[in-house]
Amino acid sequence: MEADRLNSPNTSAVIFEVLGHQLHFAQDPNSKHLGTTVWDASMVFAKFLEKNCRRGRFSPSKLKGKRVIELGAGCGVAGFGMALLGCDVVTTDQTEVLPLLMRNVDRNTSRILQIAPGSDSFGSMKVAELNWGNADHIRAVEPPFDYIIGTDVVYAEHLLEPLLQTILALSGPRTTVVLGYELRSTNVHDQMLDLWKRNFEVKSVPKSKMHSEYQHPSIQLFMMRPKPSSDSSIAKEIEDVPSEETEQISGDDDVSNKDDQIEEESSVVENLQSKEISDWETRRCGAMAARLLRDVKIT
C-alpha cells in the first residue's frame, strides 16, 4: 500500500490527506503530458492552506463563496485545497488533461460529500478547458475572479508571456494571485520574476508560514496583486509575519535557497540511511535524483 503513495512511473494514484480529508488523485506519470502527474508544489500549496486556515484571509469564514480559478490544474490538488475551505473553484487545463482532471474532481467530490453530507464547508469544483491566451476560453469562465491559483505552471520560457496575459485577463482590481513552483531553471526563474514585478506587487511566502513537513528550499509560493494596488503592501495579507521575512525576491535568494537545499538534501540522505523517511522525503529523494541525473548523458 505504501508504494501507491510514491510518485514513480508505475504509480497510478497518490493518496493525500489535507484539511481532514484523505483524497485520492489518479495520475499517469508515463503520459506525454506534464499535467497528468501530481507535482510536489501542489501539495506544498494545499498544506500551506491547511496551516493558515484557522484565522486570517485563508480562514473558511473569509473564503466562503469566493470565486477561484486554477490554471494548469493537472490532477487538481491545489483546487481542492481552496474548495475544502468553501471556495467555488473552476479548475482548468488543456483538453488532453481534462479526462483525468474530471475523474479526480468527481471521485474526490463524492468522497467529501459522503463523509459530510449536507455540510456547507465544501464549496464547489467545476472543470473547464483553458488554453492560455485563448480569448474564448477566458471569456467562457466569466472573469474576474477573487483568486487565481496555479502550481508548477512555470517551467518553460515560451509559456511565461501567455501565462501572464491570461492572469491579467482573469484579474480584477482586487484579485489575489497565488502561485507555487519548484525552481528548475535559474534563467526561467529570473525572467518570470521580471515579468511578474512589472505587472504585480509580488511577495514571497516565508517558509515559516508553510507546513513544517510539506516544504522544500526549491519550492516557493508567491502572492501577488495587479498593479496599481489599492493596498500599500501585500505584507498585510500574510498575517503575523515580520516585514523582513516578506521582502520581495531578489537574486540573492537563489544563493541562500541553494545552500538550504544542499543542507536539506543532506538531511534527507541521512534519514534514508537510517530508514527514517516519510512519504514526502521519498518524493523529494526522487526530485533530487532527477536533478543529479539531468546533465548525465548515457552512451
C-alpha positions in Angstrom: 0.0 0.0 0.0 2.9 2.3 0.8 4.1 2.1 -2.8 0.9 3.6 -4.1 1.8 6.8 -2.3 5.1 7.3 -4.1 5.5 9.1 -7.4 7.1 6.6 -9.7 6.5 5.5 -13.4 4.2 2.7 -12.0 2.2 4.9 -9.7 -1.4 5.3 -10.8 -2.7 7.1 -7.7 -1.5 9.4 -5.0 -3.2 9.4 -1.6 -3.0 12.8 0.1 -4.5 13.9 3.4 -5.4 17.6 3.6 -7.8 19.5 5.8 -9.1 16.4 7.4 -9.9 14.5 4.2 -8.0 11.7 2.6 -8.1 12.4 -1.1 -7.2 10.0 -4.0 -5.7 11.6 -7.1 -5.3 9.4 -10.2 -2.2 10.2 -12.2 -0.3 8.9 -15.2 3.5 9.7 -14.9 4.1 7.8 -18.2 1.9 10.2 -20.1 3.5 12.6 -22.7 1.7 15.5 -20.9 3.2 17.0 -17.8 -0.3 17.8 -16.4 -1.1 14.1 -15.7 1.4 13.9 -12.7 0.9 15.1 -9.2 3.7 17.6 -8.6 5.1 18.4 -5.2 4.4 22.2 -5.4 0.6 21.4 -5.4 1.0 19.6 -2.1 3.0 22.4 -0.6 0.2 24.8 -1.6 -2.6 22.7 -0.2 -0.7 22.1 3.1 0.0 25.9 3.3 -3.7 26.4 3.2 -4.2 23.8 5.9 -1.7 25.5 8.2 -3.1 29.0 7.7 -6.9 28.3 7.7 -7.6 28.9 11.4 -7.5 32.7 11.1 -6.8 35.4 8.6 -7.5 35.6 4.9 -7.4 31.8 4.3 -10.0 31.0 7.0 -13.3 29.5 5.8 -15.2 32.5 7.1 -13.2 34.7 4.7 -13.1 32.3 1.8 -16.7 31.1 1.8 -18.2 31.8 -1.7 -15.1 33.3 -3.2 -14.6 32.6 -6.9 -11.3 30.8 -7.6 -9.7 29.7 -10.9 -6.9 27.2 -11.0 -4.6 27.4 -14.0 -2.7 24.3 -15.3 -4.6 22.3 -12.7 -3.3 18.9 -13.8 -4.7 16.5 -11.3 -6.5 19.2 -9.3 -4.7 19.0 -5.9 -4.4 22.8 -5.3 -8.0 23.5 -6.4 -9.4 21.0 -3.8 -7.5 22.8 -1.1 -9.4 26.0 -1.9 -12.8 24.2 -2.3 -12.4 22.5 1.1 -12.3 26.0 2.6 -15.6 27.0 0.9 -14.5 28.4 -2.4 -16.2 27.9 -5.7 -13.4 26.7 -7.9 -13.1 26.5 -11.7 -10.2 24.1 -12.3 -8.7 24.3 -15.8 -6.2 22.7 -18.1 -5.7 21.7 -21.7 -8.1 19.4 -23.4 -5.7 16.4 -23.2 -5.6 16.6 -19.4 -9.4 17.1 -18.8 -10.5 13.4 -18.7 -8.1 12.7 -15.8 -8.9 16.0 -14.1 -12.6 15.3 -14.3 -12.1 11.8 -12.9 -10.3 13.3 -9.9 -12.9 16.0 -9.3 -15.8 13.6 -9.5 -14.2 10.9 -7.3 -13.0 13.3 -4.5 -16.1 15.5 -4.5 -18.2 12.3 -4.0 -15.8 11.2 -1.2 -16.0 14.5 0.6 -19.8 14.8 0.4 -20.3 11.2 1.5 -18.2 11.8 4.6 -20.0 15.1 5.5 -23.4 15.0 3.7 -25.2 18.4 3.9 -22.1 20.2 5.0 -21.7 23.7 3.7 -17.9 23.8 4.4 -17.1 22.4 1.0 -17.6 24.9 -1.9 -17.7 23.5 -5.4 -15.4 22.2 -8.2 -16.1 22.7 -11.9 -13.8 21.7 -14.7 -13.2 23.8 -17.8 -10.8 23.9 -20.8 -8.5 26.9 -20.8 -5.6 27.3 -23.1 -3.5 30.3 -22.0 -4.1 33.3 -24.3 -7.3 31.9 -25.7 -9.8 34.7 -25.6 -12.9 32.4 -26.0 -11.8 30.2 -23.2 -11.1 33.1 -20.9 -14.5 34.7 -21.7 -16.3 31.4 -21.1 -15.1 31.1 -17.4 -16.5 34.6 -16.7 -13.8 36.7 -15.1 -12.8 38.4 -12.9 -12.0 36.0 -10.0 -11.3 36.7 -6.4 -8.3 34.3 -6.5 -6.2 32.9 -9.3 -4.0 29.9 -8.3 -1.5 27.7 -10.0 1.3 25.3 -9.1 4.2 24.2 -11.2 2.9 26.1 -14.2 6.2 27.9 -14.8 8.8 25.6 -16.5 9.5 27.0 -20.0 10.3 30.4 -21.3 7.8 30.4 -24.1 4.9 29.9 -21.6 5.7 33.0 -19.5 4.0 35.6 -21.6 0.8 33.6 -22.4 0.5 32.8 -18.7 1.0 36.5 -17.7 -1.6 37.7 -20.3 -4.1 35.1 -19.1 -3.7 36.0 -15.4 -4.2 39.7 -16.3 -7.3 38.9 -18.3 -8.8 36.9 -15.5 -8.0 39.5 -12.8 -9.9 42.4 -11.3 -8.6 45.2 -9.2 -8.8 43.2 -6.0 -7.8 39.8 -7.4 -5.1 37.9 -5.4 -2.8 35.6 -7.3 -1.1 32.7 -5.5 1.4 30.7 -7.5 3.7 27.9 -6.4 6.5 26.3 -8.3 9.7 24.4 -8.0 12.9 26.1 -9.1 14.4 24.1 -12.0 15.9 26.8 -14.3 17.6 29.9 -13.0 17.0 31.6 -16.4 13.3 30.9 -16.4 13.1 32.0 -12.7 14.7 35.3 -13.5 12.6 36.0 -16.5 9.5 35.0 -14.6 10.2 37.4 -11.7 11.0 40.2 -14.0 7.6 39.8 -15.8 5.7 39.5 -12.6 7.3 42.5 -10.9 6.5 44.7 -13.9 2.8 43.8 -13.6 2.2 42.9 -10.0 3.0 43.7 -6.4 4.9 40.5 -5.6 5.6 38.9 -2.2 7.1 35.6 -1.4 5.6 33.4 1.3 8.2 32.7 4.0 8.9 29.1 5.0 7.7 29.8 8.5 4.1 30.1 7.1 4.4 26.8 5.3 3.6 23.4 6.7 6.6 22.1 8.7 6.8 18.9 6.7 5.5 19.9 3.3 8.1 22.4 2.2 11.4 22.4 0.5 14.1 25.1 -0.3 13.5 24.7 -4.0 9.7 25.1 -3.8 8.4 28.7 -3.4 5.0 30.3 -3.1 4.2 33.8 -4.3 1.3 36.1 -3.5 0.6 38.9 -6.0 -1.8 41.7 -6.7 -2.1 43.5 -10.0 -0.6 47.0 -10.2 -1.7 49.5 -9.3 -2.8 48.1 -5.9 -5.2 49.9 -3.6 -3.2 48.4 -0.7 0.1 49.8 0.3 1.6 46.4 0.7 0.6 42.7 0.4 2.6 42.1 3.5 -0.7 42.7 5.4 -2.2 39.7 3.5 0.3 37.3 5.3 -0.6 37.8 8.9 1.8 38.0 11.8 4.9 37.8 9.5 7.8 40.2 10.3 8.3 42.6 7.4 11.9 41.4 6.8 10.5 37.9 6.0 8.3 39.2 3.3 10.7 41.3 1.3 10.4 40.9 -2.5 12.5 38.2 -4.0 16.0 39.2 -5.2 18.8 37.4 -6.9 20.4 36.8 -3.5 17.6 34.4 -2.6 18.8 32.0 -5.2 22.1 31.6 -3.4 20.5 31.1 0.0 18.0 28.7 -1.4 20.8 26.6 -2.9 22.6 26.5 0.5 19.4 25.5 2.2 18.7 22.9 -0.5 22.1 21.3 0.0 21.6 21.2 3.7 18.1 19.7 3.4 19.1 17.1 0.8 21.9 16.0 3.2 19.3 15.6 5.9 17.1 13.5 3.6 20.1 11.2 2.7 20.9 10.8 6.4 17.3 9.9 7.2 17.3 7.5 4.2 20.4 5.7 5.6 18.7 5.4 9.0 15.5 4.2 7.3 13.6 7.1 9.0 12.0 8.5 5.9 8.5 9.9 5.3 6.5 9.8 2.1 7.3 13.4 1.5 11.0 12.8 1.9 10.8 9.9 -0.5 9.2 12.2 -3.1 12.0 14.7 -2.6 14.6 12.0 -3.0 13.1 11.3 -6.4 13.3 15.0 -7.3 16.9 15.2 -6.0 17.9 12.1 -8.1 16.3 13.7 -11.2 18.4 16.9 -10.7 21.5 14.8 -10.3 20.8 12.9 -13.5 19.7 15.8 -15.5 23.0 16.5 -17.1 24.2 12.9 -17.2 24.4 11.5 -20.8 24.2 7.8 -21.1 26.2 6.4 -24.1 
